[in-house]
Structure formats: structure tokens, C-alpha cells
Amino acid sequence: MIVIAKIMKVNYSGENNITTMKNSSLKETEDCILLIHENYKIIFTKKDAGNFSFQQPFIDENLTTNSRKKFFEKFEIPSKNVYNPILEHGSKYFLADKPLNIDACYKNSQIGIGDAVLVLKPDLYGMITFADCIPLALLNRKANICAAIHLGWKGVIDLAILKMISAWNKIYDVSNVDWEAIIGPSIFANNFEVQSDFIENLNKSNRSMTKFLINIENKYYFNNRVALSTTLQDIGIYSCFQLDIDTFSDSRFSSYRKEKPYNMTQALLVTMIK
């Protein structure tokens, strides 16, 4: 079962009140979860679709190429319309404004280092890959744009999402309240145990994020999802939804923490429909 939850009020333990996402259709196939919301299409691939990242050193790149080819053909995604960056856990991004002259099924299609793609034209796709990190889709109907964003714990505590949105607001004359956010499958707090070095880094980088640490029997866990959703709400993005799926415990998804170094990576693809 897939639950789409609207985050109404979040506390730091991760509990929330939920409502169903409106004006949307949700479909699950053997290889993905497909969400149509207004004129936007959001796709989260599943483990059965294969590996999507060329940054996995223990997975043959031919397997990744075949996974992408098969999936793109099945869902009629033009492979030269897919923008796929090399992830770095930062705030760099790319603009998808025209088809590329490279085929996204191959390793040389990686367009450069970045963790987000802002899509400006219909039928172009922003694609990021994920295992336990958060795949975030942002939609903006006022400007008719959308984005695929990769956020690990480093991106969340460094407030990478604020840097991206601030830049996009200035360029496209929109404000925070014009955005809608959809948080995809990622690791849940109860499976994200952290050690003393993580906590020390948190205190140095962004002390306010320590409130998302959870102490259970003298073990510490970090609630990355609630940290992100709270950040979004704090800046005025109140239309924030999430797929309540834990990549660590849900067998439909591959998890870095559970399967490393041989884990696969899923993909988030975001586009606008004509």
C-alpha cells in the first residue's frame, strides 16, 4: 500500500497528521510508482527496475545502461530529453531547457556535478538517483516549472534546498508559497543510526538541526525527512506531501545502509505534460 501524506503539523519524533493529496492520480507498477499531479508527472523507480546510477562502482555500467533503456522505452521517455547530473551532496543545479545531444542511457550522458535539475519545458525530464537519500520533487504552477532534487543528510543540514529555491524565486519571479513539494521514498529515522562524529559535525555545521536527533536507549538516530519537511514549512512551502515509504525496510526499494556496497539506486524523474 502506498500512502500519500500531506504534512499538516510535524513534531520532531516524526509523527504527523495527514490528508490525501488532491487533483492527483497514483499508480504502482512492478517497476515504479507513478504520480500525476495537475500537469506534472513524477516517477519513482523501484528496485525491480534495476540500477540507474553510473556512480555505483560495484555495478557494471552495462547493467545500468540496460536498466535505463528498458525503462525509458517502456514509459516512452525520450532518452535525449533526460538531464542526469553527477551527485555531490551540494546545492548546484542544472536547467533543462532543450533536448540534449547525448543519450541518457549511457555513462557519458552525465551532464556535470549537481544535485538538482530545474525543468523549464514540457517533455524534458530532470532525473536524480537515490537509495536512502531523499528524492524531492518541487512543482511550481505559477511559473510552470518543476525540479528533481537529491538531498542526503549533508544537503539537508546545509540547507541546500533554501539556496536553490532562493535562486529560482529571483529568476522566475515567484515566492516560496508558490511551490509544492513531494518527498519520495527514503530511509526513516528508526533505521538511520548516527555516531558521535555525525553529531559533532551537526553541532558545527547547523546546531539548530540537533533537534532532529532522537535518543533511543543511548543510541542516536537522525530524522532526515522531518528535518527537510520542517525546513520547507518554516520557509512557507505549506503544500508539502510525502510518500510514506522507508527504503531500508521496504523490499520494493534498495537501501545503501542495508545493502552497501552492492546496493542499487532508484531514480526520480520529474517532467511537465503538454
C-alpha positions as CSV (number, residue, x, y, z in Angstrom):
1,M,0.0,0.0,0.0
2,I,1.2,3.5,-0.8
3,V,0.3,6.4,1.4
4,I,0.5,9.9,0.2
5,A,0.5,12.1,3.2
6,K,0.1,15.9,3.4
7,I,2.2,17.2,6.3
8,M,0.0,19.4,8.3
9,K,1.9,19.6,11.6
10,V,5.2,17.9,12.3
11,N,6.9,17.2,15.6
12,Y,10.4,16.1,15.9
13,S,9.6,12.5,16.6
14,G,8.2,12.3,13.0
15,E,4.5,12.0,13.8
16,N,2.2,13.9,11.5
17,N,-1.4,14.5,10.7
18,I,-2.3,13.6,7.1
19,T,-4.7,14.2,4.3
20,T,-4.9,12.7,0.9
21,M,-3.3,14.6,-2.0
22,K,-6.0,16.2,-4.2
23,N,-6.1,16.5,-8.0
24,S,-3.7,13.6,-8.4
25,S,-3.6,10.0,-9.6
26,L,-1.3,7.4,-8.2
27,K,-0.3,4.2,-9.9
28,E,2.1,1.5,-8.9
29,T,3.6,-0.9,-11.4
30,E,6.1,-3.7,-11.0
31,D,9.0,-1.2,-11.6
32,C,7.8,2.2,-10.4
33,I,5.4,4.5,-8.6
34,L,3.8,7.0,-11.0
35,L,2.2,10.1,-9.7
36,I,0.3,12.5,-12.0
37,H,-0.5,15.8,-10.3
38,E,-2.1,18.5,-12.3
39,N,0.1,18.8,-15.4
40,Y,3.2,17.2,-13.8
41,K,4.4,13.6,-13.9
42,I,6.6,12.3,-11.1
43,I,8.1,8.8,-11.3
44,F,10.0,6.9,-8.6
45,T,11.5,3.8,-9.9
46,K,11.7,0.7,-7.7
47,K,14.3,-2.0,-7.2
48,D,12.8,-4.2,-9.8
49,A,13.5,-1.6,-12.5
50,G,17.3,-2.1,-11.9
51,N,20.1,0.2,-11.2
52,F,20.0,3.8,-12.5
53,S,23.2,5.4,-11.3
54,F,26.6,5.3,-13.0
55,Q,28.2,6.3,-9.7
56,Q,27.9,2.8,-8.3
57,P,31.5,1.3,-8.6
58,F,30.4,-2.3,-7.9
59,I,27.7,-2.4,-10.6
60,D,28.7,-2.9,-14.2
61,E,27.8,0.2,-16.2
62,N,26.2,-2.0,-19.0
63,L,23.6,-3.2,-16.4
64,T,22.8,0.4,-15.7
65,T,22.6,1.2,-19.4
66,N,20.2,-1.7,-19.9
67,S,18.0,-0.7,-17.0
68,R,17.7,2.8,-18.3
69,K,17.0,1.7,-21.8
70,K,14.3,-0.8,-20.8
71,F,12.6,1.7,-18.5
72,F,12.7,4.7,-20.9
73,E,11.3,2.6,-23.7
74,K,8.5,1.2,-21.5
75,F,7.4,4.6,-20.3
76,E,8.1,6.4,-23.6
77,I,10.7,8.7,-22.2
78,P,13.0,10.2,-24.9
79,S,16.5,9.4,-23.7
80,K,17.9,12.6,-25.1
81,N,15.3,14.6,-23.1
82,V,16.7,13.4,-19.7
83,Y,19.0,15.6,-17.7
84,N,21.1,13.5,-15.3
85,P,23.8,15.1,-13.1
86,I,26.6,13.6,-11.1
87,L,25.5,13.8,-7.5
88,E,27.8,15.6,-4.9
89,H,25.5,16.4,-1.9
90,G,25.5,20.1,-2.6
91,S,23.3,22.9,-4.0
92,K,24.5,23.1,-7.6
93,Y,21.8,22.6,-10.2
94,F,21.1,22.5,-14.0
95,L,18.4,24.0,-16.1
96,A,16.6,21.7,-18.6
97,D,15.5,24.0,-21.4
98,K,16.0,21.9,-24.6
99,P,16.7,18.3,-25.7
100,L,20.3,17.2,-25.3
101,N,22.6,15.7,-28.0
102,I,23.6,12.9,-25.7
103,D,21.7,9.7,-24.8
104,A,20.9,9.4,-21.1
105,C,21.2,5.6,-21.3
106,Y,25.0,5.9,-21.3
107,K,27.6,7.0,-18.8
108,N,28.8,9.9,-20.9
109,S,25.3,11.5,-20.6
110,Q,26.0,12.7,-17.1
111,I,25.8,16.5,-17.5
112,G,28.1,17.5,-14.7
113,I,28.2,17.8,-10.9
114,G,25.0,18.9,-9.3
115,D,22.1,17.7,-7.1
116,A,19.1,19.1,-8.9
117,V,17.6,19.7,-12.3
118,L,15.1,22.5,-12.8
119,V,12.8,21.7,-15.8
120,L,11.6,24.6,-17.9
121,K,9.9,23.0,-20.8
122,P,7.3,20.2,-21.2
123,D,8.6,16.7,-22.1
124,L,12.0,17.3,-20.7
125,Y,13.0,15.3,-17.6
126,G,15.0,16.1,-14.5
127,M,16.5,12.8,-13.1
128,I,18.3,12.2,-9.9
129,T,19.1,8.9,-8.3
130,F,18.7,7.7,-4.7
131,A,18.9,4.8,-2.3
132,D,18.5,6.1,1.2
133,C,18.8,9.9,0.4
134,I,15.6,11.9,-0.2
135,P,14.3,12.3,-3.7
136,L,12.4,15.6,-3.7
137,A,10.1,16.8,-6.5
138,L,9.2,20.5,-6.5
139,L,6.4,21.9,-8.6
140,N,5.5,25.5,-9.4
141,R,2.3,26.0,-11.4
142,K,2.7,29.8,-11.4
143,A,6.0,29.7,-13.3
144,N,5.1,26.4,-15.0
145,I,8.4,24.8,-13.9
146,C,9.4,21.7,-11.8
147,A,12.5,20.2,-10.3
148,A,14.1,16.9,-9.3
149,I,16.3,17.3,-6.3
150,H,18.6,14.9,-4.4
151,L,19.0,15.6,-0.7
152,G,21.2,13.5,1.6
153,W,21.7,14.4,5.2
154,K,24.5,16.8,4.3
155,G,22.3,18.7,1.8
156,V,19.5,18.9,4.4
157,I,21.6,20.2,7.3
158,D,23.5,22.6,4.9
159,L,20.1,24.0,3.8
160,A,20.8,23.3,0.1
161,I,17.1,23.5,-0.7
162,L,16.9,27.1,0.5
163,K,19.8,28.1,-1.7
164,M,18.2,26.5,-4.8
165,I,14.7,27.9,-4.1
166,S,16.1,31.4,-3.4
167,A,17.9,31.5,-6.7
168,W,14.9,30.2,-8.6
169,N,12.5,32.6,-7.0
170,K,14.6,35.6,-8.2
171,I,15.0,34.2,-11.7
172,Y,11.3,33.3,-12.2
173,D,9.6,36.0,-10.1
174,V,7.9,33.5,-7.7
175,S,7.9,33.1,-3.9
176,N,8.1,30.2,-1.5
177,V,4.4,29.8,-1.2
178,D,4.1,29.1,-4.9
179,W,6.0,25.8,-4.6
180,E,4.6,22.3,-3.9
181,A,6.9,19.7,-2.5
182,I,6.7,15.9,-2.8
183,I,9.1,13.9,-0.6
184,G,9.7,10.4,-2.1
185,P,10.9,7.2,-0.5
186,S,14.0,7.4,1.7
187,I,15.4,6.0,4.9
188,F,13.3,6.5,8.1
189,A,14.7,7.8,11.3
190,N,14.5,4.5,13.2
191,N,16.9,2.9,10.6
192,F,19.2,6.0,10.4
193,E,21.5,5.5,13.4
194,V,24.3,8.0,13.7
195,Q,27.6,8.1,15.6
196,S,29.5,10.7,17.6
197,D,31.3,12.1,14.5
198,F,27.9,12.9,12.8
199,I,26.7,14.6,15.9
200,E,29.9,16.7,16.2
201,N,29.5,17.7,12.6
202,L,25.9,18.6,13.1
203,N,26.8,20.9,16.0
204,K,29.5,22.6,13.9
205,S,27.5,22.9,10.7
206,N,24.0,23.7,11.8
207,R,23.3,23.4,15.5
208,S,19.6,24.0,15.0
209,M,19.4,20.6,13.3
210,T,20.3,18.8,16.5
211,K,16.6,18.9,17.5
212,F,16.0,16.2,14.9
213,L,18.2,13.8,16.7
214,I,16.4,11.0,18.5
215,N,17.9,9.2,21.5
216,I,16.6,5.6,21.9
217,E,18.3,3.6,24.6
218,N,21.5,5.6,24.3
219,K,21.6,5.3,20.5
220,Y,21.2,8.3,18.3
221,Y,19.1,8.5,15.2
222,F,18.6,11.4,12.8
223,N,15.2,12.2,11.3
224,N,16.3,13.5,7.9
225,R,12.7,13.5,6.5
226,V,11.2,15.6,9.3
227,A,14.3,17.9,9.2
228,L,13.5,18.6,5.5
229,S,9.7,18.9,5.8
230,T,10.1,21.3,8.8
231,T,12.6,23.4,6.8
232,L,10.2,23.6,3.9
233,Q,7.3,24.6,6.2
234,D,9.5,27.1,8.0
235,I,10.1,29.0,4.8
236,G,6.5,29.0,3.7
237,I,6.1,25.9,1.5
238,Y,3.0,24.6,3.1
239,S,1.9,22.3,0.3
240,C,4.2,19.5,1.3
241,F,3.4,15.9,0.7
242,Q,5.3,12.7,1.2
243,L,5.3,9.0,0.2
244,D,5.5,7.1,3.4
245,I,8.0,4.5,2.3
246,D,11.2,3.5,4.1
247,T,13.8,2.4,1.7
248,F,15.6,0.4,4.4
249,S,12.7,-1.7,5.5
250,D,10.6,-1.8,2.3
251,S,11.6,-4.7,0.0
252,R,10.5,-2.8,-3.1
253,F,13.5,-0.5,-2.8
254,S,17.2,-0.9,-2.5
255,S,18.9,0.7,0.6
256,Y,22.5,1.8,0.8
257,R,22.7,1.3,4.5
258,K,21.3,-2.3,4.3
259,E,23.0,-3.5,1.1
260,K,26.2,-1.5,0.6
261,P,28.4,-1.6,-1.3
262,Y,26.3,-3.7,-3.7
263,N,23.1,-1.7,-3.4
264,M,21.3,-0.5,-6.5
265,T,20.0,3.1,-6.9
266,Q,16.5,4.1,-7.9
267,A,15.6,7.2,-9.9
268,L,13.3,10.1,-9.5
269,L,12.1,11.6,-12.9
270,V,10.1,14.8,-13.0
271,T,8.5,16.4,-16.1
272,M,5.7,18.6,-17.3
273,I,3.0,17.3,-19.5
274,K,1.9,19.3,-22.5
